[in-house]
Amino acid sequence: MQIATLGPSGNNHELITLRYLAKHGQPSTNLHLFEQFEEAFEALIEGQVSHVLQCSAHFSHSDCVGYYMHRAYPVDVFIAGSKPLALVAQRSIATPRHVAIQPATRHYADLSGFGNIIEAPTTVAVAEGLLAGTFEAGICAEEIAIQAPEQLKLVQSLGPALDTWVVYSTTPLPATSPLLLNHAPLNEKDNSRARHH
């Protein structure tokens, strides 16, 4: 099993993929990080990796499902928590004016007090921007505030995000797989009740 997912190292895609590999008794060296999901899916189609793992909350998920339909098939799905997240700010700025976010985290905290929201590709990019002083505040892994307590302060702990993760392969599941719901017969009573709601 060779699994591709989104980099950079240190992000939640890497964390969850490493957990998935460990669960299946596979070494961490079977992880391959790509800058874009399109690159990961192309590696899958070309046979360079056997699987791709993607969080369904990632902004490119629906595009990847559509673009790679009939070439990359979902073969496993599970729920997993991210690293604990937090709203973090520069300690030297009493009232930050802007906040950096990865788009999927937009509603994790009340951001109405910020005049400007800056989108970053990953929570790792948010953390790097905070450490570099580029961002006044941001939503990223809470551990960043602990790593740089002299520079950053914890504004609000958000805890881990529980997301649905999808594993893709070039071979579809057999029709008998318990993960498939396509051909489950509907009970006429259930069907009638559904129409009335």
C-alpha positions in Angstrom: 0.0 0.0 0.0 1.5 3.3 -1.2 -0.7 6.3 -0.2 -0.6 9.8 -1.6 -2.0 12.8 0.2 -1.6 16.5 0.5 1.6 18.1 1.9 3.3 19.8 3.4 4.7 17.7 6.2 3.1 18.6 9.5 -0.5 19.0 8.2 -3.5 16.9 9.1 -3.5 15.0 5.9 -0.1 13.7 6.8 -1.1 12.9 10.4 -4.3 11.0 9.4 -2.5 9.1 6.6 0.2 8.0 9.0 -2.5 6.8 11.4 -4.2 5.0 8.6 -1.0 3.3 7.5 -0.3 2.3 11.1 -3.8 0.8 11.5 -3.1 -1.4 8.4 0.3 -2.4 9.6 2.1 -0.4 6.9 5.3 1.6 7.4 5.3 5.4 7.4 7.7 5.2 4.3 4.6 4.3 2.3 3.4 7.9 2.5 3.9 10.2 -0.4 3.1 14.0 0.0 2.1 16.2 -3.0 1.6 19.9 -3.2 -1.8 19.6 -4.9 -4.4 16.9 -4.8 -4.5 16.9 -8.6 -0.8 15.7 -8.5 -1.7 12.9 -6.0 -4.6 11.7 -8.2 -2.4 11.7 -11.3 0.2 9.6 -9.4 -2.6 7.2 -8.6 -3.9 7.0 -12.2 -0.3 6.5 -13.5 0.3 3.7 -11.0 3.0 5.5 -8.9 0.9 5.0 -5.8 -1.9 2.5 -4.9 -4.2 4.9 -3.0 -5.0 8.6 -2.3 -6.4 9.8 1.0 -8.4 13.0 1.0 -10.4 14.8 3.6 -13.9 15.5 2.3 -13.8 19.0 3.8 -10.9 20.0 1.6 -12.0 22.6 -1.0 -10.8 20.5 -3.9 -12.7 17.3 -2.9 -15.8 17.8 -5.1 -13.6 18.8 -8.1 -11.5 15.7 -7.6 -14.5 13.4 -7.3 -15.9 14.8 -10.6 -12.7 15.0 -12.6 -11.5 11.5 -11.7 -14.9 9.8 -11.9 -14.6 6.3 -13.4 -10.8 6.4 -12.9 -10.4 6.8 -9.1 -12.9 5.0 -6.9 -13.7 5.5 -3.2 -12.8 2.2 -1.5 -12.7 3.2 2.2 -14.1 5.9 4.4 -13.7 6.8 8.1 -14.0 9.6 10.6 -11.0 11.0 12.3 -10.1 14.1 14.4 -7.5 16.6 13.3 -4.8 18.0 15.5 -6.4 20.3 18.1 -6.9 23.7 16.5 -7.0 27.2 17.9 -7.3 30.8 17.1 -3.8 32.2 17.7 -2.6 35.8 17.6 0.6 37.8 17.8 1.3 38.6 21.4 2.6 42.1 20.5 -0.7 43.1 18.8 -3.5 44.0 21.2 -6.2 44.0 18.6 -5.4 42.0 15.5 -7.0 43.5 12.3 -6.7 40.5 10.1 -7.0 36.7 10.5 -5.5 34.0 8.3 -7.5 30.8 7.7 -7.6 27.7 5.6 -11.0 28.0 3.9 -12.4 24.8 5.6 -11.9 26.4 9.0 -13.8 29.6 8.2 -16.7 28.8 10.6 -14.7 27.2 13.4 -14.7 30.5 15.4 -16.4 33.8 15.4 -14.3 36.0 13.1 -16.6 39.0 12.9 -14.1 41.1 15.0 -11.5 41.0 12.2 -11.6 43.5 9.4 -10.0 41.2 6.9 -9.9 37.4 6.4 -6.9 36.1 4.5 -7.1 32.6 2.9 -4.1 30.3 3.1 -3.8 26.9 1.4 -3.3 24.9 4.6 -3.3 25.4 8.4 0.5 24.7 8.2 0.8 27.8 6.0 -1.2 29.8 8.6 1.1 28.6 11.3 4.2 29.5 9.2 2.8 32.9 8.5 2.2 33.5 12.2 5.7 32.5 13.1 7.1 34.7 10.3 5.0 37.6 11.6 3.1 37.9 8.3 -0.2 37.2 9.9 -1.6 39.0 12.9 -3.9 36.1 13.8 -4.9 32.8 12.4 -6.6 29.4 12.9 -4.0 26.6 12.9 -2.8 23.8 15.1 -2.9 24.8 18.8 0.6 23.4 19.3 2.1 26.4 17.5 1.2 28.7 20.4 2.9 26.4 22.7 6.0 26.2 20.5 6.4 30.0 20.4 4.9 31.4 23.7 7.0 34.5 23.6 5.6 35.5 20.2 2.1 34.0 20.0 -0.8 33.9 22.3 -3.8 31.5 22.4 -7.0 33.4 21.8 -9.4 30.5 21.7 -9.0 26.7 21.8 -11.2 25.0 19.2 -10.3 21.4 19.7 -9.9 18.8 16.9 -12.2 18.9 13.9 -14.0 15.6 13.2 -13.9 15.1 9.4 -14.9 12.3 7.0 -11.8 10.9 5.1 -12.0 9.1 1.8 -9.5 6.6 0.4 -9.4 6.2 -3.4 -8.0 3.4 -5.6 -8.1 2.6 -9.3 -10.1 -0.6 -8.6 -13.7 -0.2 -7.5 -15.1 -2.0 -4.6 -16.9 -5.3 -5.3 -20.7 -5.1 -5.6 -20.9 -7.1 -2.3 -19.0 -4.6 -0.2 -20.8 -3.4 2.9 -19.7 0.1 2.1 -21.9 0.2 -1.0 -25.5 1.3 -0.5 -26.4 1.7 -4.2 -28.8 -1.2 -4.6 -30.3 -1.5 -1.1 -34.1 -2.1 -1.7 -36.4 0.5 -0.3 -39.3 -0.7 1.9 -42.5 0.7 0.4 -43.6 1.9 3.8 -40.3 3.8 4.3 -40.6 5.2 0.7 -44.1 6.4 1.4 -43.0 8.1 4.7 -40.1 9.9 2.9 -42.5 11.4 0.3 -44.6 13.0 3.1 -41.7 14.9 4.7 
